[in-house]
């Protein structure tokens, strides 16, 4: 199969101008197809099956399941409640047996079972106190489910011992408390589970912070050197590079691990870099307000000037098919 990417974003019913899920060829940027969906602001792939999952970011949140045909175009299979409001992120565990959803609106975290066909089975929801805003769900190398909570400056932790959502439970040690006012949005792990680092983007204070495996803070730096107010968005780690999207300055910050030494800060190729992905020697940036996915070649791990832009209405997620 040709190298493709799935692009999700906001649709008119969720305050945007997108049409649903777009499928594009990564080399030619040709659109291969579009599948209507309500507010698919974030997407995730099953690790083995030709199945795609999408949130529906509305007040009554949903999760949709798609099959991926030979041409890569998704076909709807099922839709169910996300068990919360305004789901903005979801993730599948490495075994392909659990789907975790972060509901931003009310802070609820829901964990859904996945059967052998990729369809969703049982579900367990974990509400949180007033003011919570769950923003990202990530399965760590230790098998723990980590959920950033922008509203409470925490990383919530859940134990997922097997493929059954009924057995998922909150971590006995409780959530990780981060810097007050940070507003943790997205996080990523680098290294093995004994000697690696957690990196977290702070949407509210404009920082990137590094933590050791015991969640002790070891570095904190500004995500951007620009004077504009910054609301960091997505964060990813590739090799020894830590990348963060800067909304406001409209840049990508590049740092080297493990202690977040600033390497570069480059234009994102558009307005309001909501999300990005690295694949095949390029960075693909979903610029929400300018309505396009910019293609930035990578040189020595540093994004270069955008060479092309794929038009897409209010894109908020770009997901290459590895």
Beta strands, then each sheet from edge to edge (+ up, - down):
strand 1: 4-9
strand 2: 20-25
strand 3: 31-36
strand 4: 43-45
strand 5: 51-56
strand 6: 62-68
strand 7: 74-81
strand 8: 87-92
strand 9: 98-103
strand 10: 109-114
strand 11: 120-126
strand 12: 134-139
strand 13: 144-149
strand 14: 154-159
strand 15: 169-170
strand 16: 176-177
strand 17: 184-190
strand 18: 197-202
strand 19: 207-211
strand 20: 217-222
strand 21: 231-238
strand 22: 241-247
strand 23: 251-256
strand 24: 261-267
strand 25: 273-279
strand 26: 282-287
strand 27: 292-299
strand 28: 302-311
strand 29: 315-320
sheet 1: 3+ 2- 1+ 29-
sheet 2: 4+ 5- 6+ 7-
sheet 3: 8+ 9- 10+ 11-
sheet 4: 12+ 13- 14+ 15-
sheet 5: 12+ 13- 14+ 16-
sheet 6: 17+ 18- 19+ 20-
sheet 7: 21+ 22- 23+ 24-
sheet 8: 25+ 26- 27+ 28-
end
